[in-house]
Amino acid sequence: MIRRFSAMLFLLCLPAGAPLASGSPVMEPRFRGVCWEAGGEVKPADLARVRDLGAGWISQTPFGWQAAADRPKFHMATKNLMGFGPMWGETDEGIAVTSREARSMGMRVMLKPHLWVRGGEWCGTIRMRTAEDWREWFRSYTEFAVHYAALAEREHIETFVVGTELKGTSSRESDWRRVITAVRKVYHGQLTYSANWDGEVDSVRFWDALDFIGVQAYYPLSDKPSPTLEELKAGWTPVVQELAETSRRWGRPIVFTEVGYKSSELAAARPWEWEPQGPLDLELQSRCYEALFQSTWGEPWFRGLFLWKWHRDDRREGGPEGRGFTPQRKPAEAVARRWFRAAG
């Protein structure tokens, strides 16, 4: 108990933006977060609903745009000019304003830049043809990451993600260590990388340069159309064992930087797929949430999660007919609220 109190006191006394990556990092007691929709301008009432959920964090996701998976150059769209470019909440201005509003509501922010490959190909398939192309890609990516890291520093954003689901690149350890070094020069908060669930977590070899292990945790739990809670928890058992070993090996806690389930029949079988599949099943989404929290929340290596996805206007999103990811106005919202608002 004394050791635990001392760790908490040390966290509270850390100077703002103190880097944590050397040795065993002192972490937040628990990330209770949602992935925030980058729609129109945010209003206090929008974030008040997140706070009512019991969440203390939001994540924001600006995008970089790559023409093809094997093209080394991509561009940032930091402004929305005459209706073209990213949504308001993905622009630099939108990120800054949303961060300030969240802070005014007593919440914290994780900034998680992402790449979008035109044509719909997943960013995890990014690959280059030549060594020169790889050098050019990492040069472009470093510029991209440093831009958003500097924005995070200016806006006092507490956590920054140096990369998201870039499975085709993350085995290039020395290149990624250079990206991290460049980011650390301009940003002094907590750093992570968001590895995809399908084997990338173990292929990353630079976790020691970061403050915690980030996982995009869309693990399949059951092939059955309507699995029970116990069957869903059984699906988590090998995952929890594997993640516990990963945390022990690297000496880093783990945060699910994204996790979520659609309210449709195959939510547990293929949770990573964007489009809902099968008939509406609100109760399955609720059971998936319950299995998620029961299986992970009490684990000593686990430091919390960000639920995908929370929309700015919940009067128009979610609801009893919605088969998409959001828990808003569905039974799953009550599950998240119960766990988020519980002590510990």
LINZI-V676096 format. One record per backbone hydrogen bond with DSSP energy under -1.0 kcal/mol. NH is the residue of the N-H (numbers start at 1). CO is the residue of the C=O. If there is no record, write none. Layout:
# LINZI-V676096
NH|CO + NH|CO
This chain:
# LINZI-V676096
5|1 + 6|2 + 7|3 + 8|4 + 9|5 + 10|6 + 11|7 + 12|8 + 13|9 + 14|11 + 18|15 + 31|303 + 33|305 + 34|57 + 35|307 + 36|59 + 37|310 + 39|37 + 46|43 + 47|43 + 48|44 + 49|45 + 51|47 + 52|48 + 53|49 + 54|51 + 55|50 + 56|32 + 57|32 + 58|108 + 59|34 + 60|110 + 64|114 + 65|75 + 66|116 + 71|68 + 75|65 + 81|84 + 84|81 + 89|39 + 90|87 + 91|88 + 92|78 + 95|91 + 96|92 + 97|93 + 98|94 + 99|95 + 100|96 + 101|97 + 102|98 + 103|99 + 104|100 + 105|101 + 106|103 + 107|102 + 108|56 + 110|58 + 111|159 + 112|60 + 114|62 + 116|64 + 118|66 + 120|117 + 125|122 + 126|123 + 127|69 + 134|130 + 135|131 + 136|132 + 137|133 + 138|134 + 139|135 + 140|136 + 141|137 + 142|138 + 143|139 + 144|140 + 145|141 + 146|142 + 147|143 + 148|144 + 149|145 + 150|146 + 151|147 + 152|148 + 153|149 + 154|150 + 155|151 + 156|153 + 157|152 + 159|109 + 160|190 + 161|111 + 162|192 + 165|194 + 167|165 + 169|166 + 170|166 + 172|169 + 173|171 + 176|172 + 177|173 + 178|174 + 179|175 + 180|176 + 181|177 + 182|178 + 183|179 + 184|180 + 185|181 + 186|183 + 187|183 + 190|158 + 192|160 + 194|163 + 195|214 + 197|216 + 199|197 + 204|200 + 209|206 + 210|207 + 211|191 + 213|253 + 214|193 + 215|255 + 216|195 + 217|215 + 217|258 + 218|216 + 221|268 + 222|268 + 232|228 + 233|229 + 234|230 + 235|231 + 236|232 + 237|233 + 240|236 + 241|237 + 242|238 + 243|239 + 244|240 + 245|241 + 246|242 + 247|243 + 248|244 + 249|245 + 250|246 + 251|247 + 252|247 + 254|301 + 255|213 + 256|304 + 257|255 + 258|215 + 259|306 + 263|324 + 265|279 + 266|277 + 267|264 + 270|266 + 273|270 + 281|263 + 285|281 + 286|282 + 287|283 + 288|284 + 289|285 + 290|286 + 291|287 + 292|288 + 293|289 + 294|290 + 295|291 + 296|292 + 297|293 + 299|296 + 302|299 + 303|254 + 305|31 + 306|256 + 307|33 + 308|259 + 310|35 + 316|313 + 319|328 + 322|319 + 330|327 + 333|330 + 335|331 + 336|332 + 337|333 + 338|334 + 339|335 + 340|336 + 341|337
